[in-house]
Amino acid sequence: MRTSLVITIAASCTVLAAVIVITLVVTLSPNTGGPVDYLSLIIDGIHTDSIDKFLRNLTSSPHPAGSDRDAEIAKYLQEVWTQQGLMGVKQEAYQVLLASANLGTINQVMVVESNDSISWEASGTQPPPYDSGQPYPTYIAFSAIKTAQSQRVVYVNYAREEDYQQLGRMGLSLAGTIVLARYGLVATDFKVRGAQARGATGVLLYADPADVAPGADSNATYPDGIYPDGIWAPPRAVRLDSIRHQGDLSTPGFPATDWAYRIPDIELDLPSIPVQPLSYRDAEHILSLLKGEPAPEEWQGDLDLTYNLGPDVQRGAKVKMQVNNIHETKTVHNVMAMLPGDEEPERYVVVGNHYDAWLYGGVNPSSSTAAMLELTRVLANLYHDGWRPRRTLVFCAWAAGEQGVIGSTEFTEMLTEVLKDRAVVYLNMDNVMSGWGAVRGELRRLLRQTSIWGRDLPGVGGRTGIWPRHHSGSTSGEPLLEGDNKGRPTQPRGKRSAAQGTSCFGRTAGVKNEGRSPLRGLPLSSWLRGTPFVSLQEWFPGGAVGMVAWPGPSPTTYTWEVPVPDRHPTEAAPQFTPDGALSCRRPQPPDSQAWPAAPWPRQTRLSLELPVSEACWSGLGVRGLRPPAGWGAVRGELRRLLCRTSVRGGDLPGVGGKTRIGPCHHSGSTSGEPLLEGDNKGRPTQLRGTFSFGARGVPHIRDAVFAVTNLIPNPDPEEASLGHNLYDTWVSRYPDESEKTPVVGSLGNDGDFRAFLYNLGVASLDLKFVEAPDEPFLPLYHTACDTYELATSLMDPDLRYHQAATRVWAVLAYQFASHPILPLNIPTFGDFLVAEMDAFMVDHGTLFSQLGVDIDVLQEAVSALSTATLTFANNLNKIDVNDRLVARRYNDAMMLMDRCLLSPKGLSDRTLINHVIMAPSWKNDLVWEVFPSLRDLMEAQDLDDTELKQKLEEQVGVVTHHLKMATSALTFTPW
């Protein structure tokens, strides 16, 4: 096994090297009589002013699918491509089922009292982003059109499968209830399916401020406030969405042309319960009415209340929802154009993006539509100057993407067999960016209560710290989190305790010295006398609060300081001692010169553990401060942040005082512009672009993306000044497990790549700049605030990230259209399969043994295909790439390998998905699952052992068959 792995790595590296060499070679074009560096012409030819012009036109007004403005955008795209000189420019019309709000009778959510009077109504609209204009009605596409009401309402967190299961374990039934769910983590479709399957009568959805406005100032008094002064969602913003992503619902599996057969309405794949979105201000009112047990701490959001689970409603009132949407068939238009290939015109490199938006679509999707128009402008100019692609470049602006990836699905259904034979790759981009700076929402919230104060000392003992802030602006005490001189956390804060108690301290304080320390065993008083401060962990059922302790007048007395954000600066902060007695004194920061003369031992932690009841905590008068989850006052997200940044700065008085988080480079030093700045009160003032480039795609396309991003200048001036290209930053901020290459994510059901990959077996890729790990995705996603101003003024003022994303997209299109050999690294797919097979056996191998299902044949097929990919790569490295017939044979084999993994009948319970190796996860269709038909059966609840064994044996045979066909595709022999 070890030898095989070494061979695999060597082969993969060889192919990657070949890709890079080819990248340099193919820039020498014979078409103009001399060498032309086309890559430089493409990279240098992408202009931000041109992107800006396109973006302004695309976002001037709302253009939802099927609207008049949507048709105008299609005409505009056709005109632009015609002016650019692309060939075969056309619109392709489809008649598809669309949903829209009923402007005459908007959707309503209300509270009905026991006497049938209405005591409260949700707005049913969201405000326009500009002064002129009417409010926009809110709706969820393809919700059931009906009324639901119930006296039982249940808060279900993110409505993930695990959330529903946890409610079941708590004994909460959803039968007959209306559920209130937060957007995020899983697709809306799955939230609704889970609720309907459990008997709920309706679903209300909202985006919690914890996800879309963490720490935002509702008065927008500084740039980290709500839109339009910041990137956070205002209280009345509402996210629109669809609950179906499978193409036109009335013509499943066939194109929605005017001659198509449409299934009866009763057969449409639509939910049976109404679904309606709310703003977080309206959701707050519903939550305030819920009785029952408090939701688990990790389910609590950022609204100023305790999130109760329900199901009972205050005063015995009912929540009523009326959905009055309109479902009707409308005409939409894909817009298409091409640059014909010179040597292999019947091979297609497809580049696509949907152009419709829920409203203005500044970031999603128009940032990418503008990027595609700039991409085509540059490539068309090269074409007319004499460059010819080897393969045909096909450019597609998809219609009705938001309502269900409709345009792209209908296109693939119309040309299914043609595209299976001719499409070599699909390159997608839905939005240029989705994140802001290198700092997550959790840190932004923390900065409102803390001051960053640190030291970046050389050598052992160099430390960075985040310190508690008091209203005076001073910093004091032990840092809430420490890092070494490379910004890596060195002293995490223990684990949560489940200790209970009715008094402040249910037992005598316990002293514990954690980690490796030469101080272990020393008396507490000895340790305290030699140290200016130590830390305390307060533990109680609701969570943990990091506090700061100092030695008192004698070695046996101590006080702990509590940060109180809502207390007036002139008031004394509450103090308490281990016996529970409260006392008050003004905060006294330790002398900054009192640091130990010698560096503190690393991995040393002294903590005092005291169980504290929730009642006691409430009695301290800390109103509005809910103890944060996790350890200390800093969440786990911050630990990961510090792994890649170094904290530095000062707490300067007066105007201009700043706190800074600077980038941590490989040397461990900090330099250049900080990734985030704060004012002298610790509030963020500047959010820095996007965190990292990102990609999702099939395993064998990854090396092509790595090679291209190595060629692209870095849009971050700080990173560029250090000589880092786009790839360097990507691999440093999102390394995979090997820490040698970046993470490339999996594809789901949420983009126009869906039909290309899962129905046609076309290698697919999705590109964008992404947020930091665990940072909320686009707070203004699908709202009226996703505007031109959001994309430009707030997220990418100089359009440098738009330019970089366009460069990557354009160069990838050029590479796939020009290389004699497709830049796909087939051995990486073999590696991927072996790793996934191992993981599957870890998860389910025991059950297969218990049921007596022979899975050896599948494991052998995986191993055989992996070996075939290595042999194929070795042979490929020996061929003459200028021999067109030989090159074509190897390219065809790579394409055929992918097509062999398609089942003509579809998956056993998902007939609209054909790929037997990868399919959107049934738990979360934002990502794929590997061996989906087998994993689906593992989760089935309605099968006895005999039925399960039979179905598993059937699917093992199906997957094995397709793997063996894929192996034959790479060996050029029928057996």
Disulfide bonds with the S-S distance in Angstrom:
Cys504-Cys616 1.72
